[in-house]
């Protein structure tokens, strides 16, 4: 359950991340694996899978919410979000569906 004290956009992001991280993967799902906070070589946590019902839902999540997985205050957020969205669109054809 998301923290009720979060602002609406933050609550939406947390809900989207929680849904993807707790979804029981199906054979037709798309997903990605990410570190919870940072790569273990730099003292970070463990890997976590995020699953989505279809490719479009995964791509939409990455476009809208990927910067919130590892929030930081030292970046130009609008420019970085635009660059991430462009990278997602440019590489969408390389996604693989979960098998088995």
C-alpha positions in Angstrom: 0.0 0.0 0.0 1.5 3.4 -1.0 2.3 5.9 1.7 -0.9 8.0 2.0 1.2 11.2 2.7 2.7 11.2 -0.8 1.6 13.7 -3.4 -0.7 12.4 -6.1 2.0 12.1 -8.7 4.3 10.3 -6.2 1.5 8.0 -5.2 0.8 7.1 -8.8 4.5 6.3 -9.4 4.7 4.2 -6.2 1.5 2.3 -7.2 2.9 1.6 -10.7 6.2 0.3 -9.3 4.5 -1.8 -6.7 2.1 -3.4 -9.3 5.0 -4.2 -11.6 7.2 -5.6 -8.8 4.6 -7.8 -7.3 2.9 -9.1 -10.5 2.9 -12.9 -10.9 4.5 -13.2 -14.4 2.5 -14.9 -17.1 4.0 -16.6 -20.2 3.1 -13.6 -22.4 4.4 -10.9 -20.0 7.2 -8.5 -20.7 9.5 -7.3 -18.0 12.9 -6.0 -16.9 15.2 -6.5 -14.0 16.7 -3.7 -12.1 18.7 -3.1 -8.9 16.7 -1.8 -5.9 19.0 1.1 -5.3 22.4 0.6 -6.9 24.6 -2.1 -8.4 26.1 -4.4 -5.7 29.6 -3.5 -6.7 28.9 0.0 -5.4 27.2 -1.2 -2.2 23.7 -1.5 -3.6 21.0 -4.0 -3.1 19.7 -7.0 -5.0 18.0 -7.4 -8.4 14.2 -7.1 -8.7 12.0 -8.1 -11.6 9.2 -5.8 -12.8 6.5 -7.6 -15.0 3.9 -6.1 -17.3 0.9 -7.6 -19.2 2.2 -6.4 -22.6 5.0 -4.6 -24.4 3.1 -1.3 -24.6 2.5 -1.2 -20.8 6.2 -1.9 -20.2 7.3 0.9 -22.6 4.8 3.3 -21.1 6.1 2.6 -17.6 9.7 3.1 -18.6 8.8 6.4 -20.4 6.9 7.8 -17.4 8.4 6.3 -14.3 11.9 4.9 -14.8 13.5 8.0 -13.3 11.5 7.5 -10.1 13.1 4.1 -9.6 16.3 5.9 -8.5 15.4 9.4 -7.6 18.1 12.0 -7.4 18.0 15.8 -7.0 21.1 16.7 -9.1 19.8 16.1 -12.6 17.8 18.2 -15.0 14.7 16.2 -14.6 12.7 17.3 -17.7 15.7 16.9 -20.0 16.6 13.5 -18.6 13.0 12.3 -18.8 12.9 13.4 -22.4 16.2 11.6 -23.2 14.9 8.4 -21.4 11.7 8.5 -23.4 13.6 8.9 -26.7 15.9 6.0 -25.7 12.9 3.8 -24.9 11.3 4.6 -28.3 14.5 4.0 -30.2 15.2 0.6 -28.6 11.6 -0.7 -28.3 12.2 -3.3 -31.0 14.9 -5.1 -29.0 12.5 -6.3 -26.3 12.0 -10.0 -25.7 8.9 -11.7 -24.3 9.2 -13.9 -21.3 9.5 -17.5 -22.4 8.3 -20.5 -20.4 
